[in-house]
Amino acid sequence: MNAKELEVAGIEFTVTALDAGFFPITAAEIPEYMADPIGWYARQYGVSRERVEVWQRFVDSDYRCAATTRRGTRCTLPAEEYYRLSVCDFDPAWDGFCRRHQPKVGQVGADQAA
Ligand SMILES: [Zn+2]
């Protein structure tokens, strides 16, 4: 049985979202998702592929702070309020840092401040 036949039988498909929830997907869309999941997610969220990749690295790190310590190792603290972040509003210039390493206004380049 292929996905189309299952769909005709009333079975619905979903793809797990990258932050919370699910996206419904039709049988016809499944090959597109399988061929390029990152591109598919980017279109669903209306964000760039880079944003999806940055977000996935953040999730894969277990939501750890992105800063490098003075010793040159990755900070091991959890990012501030990571549970409130989502793919769409995640800005790697500002988000994904612990309280100590969170950038202050003025430390981030003007082009990213908008
Ligand atoms: Zn940190």
Residues whose N, C-alpha, C, O or C-beta is under 5 A from the ligand:
A	BS01	ZN	C65 A67 C75 L77 C98 H101
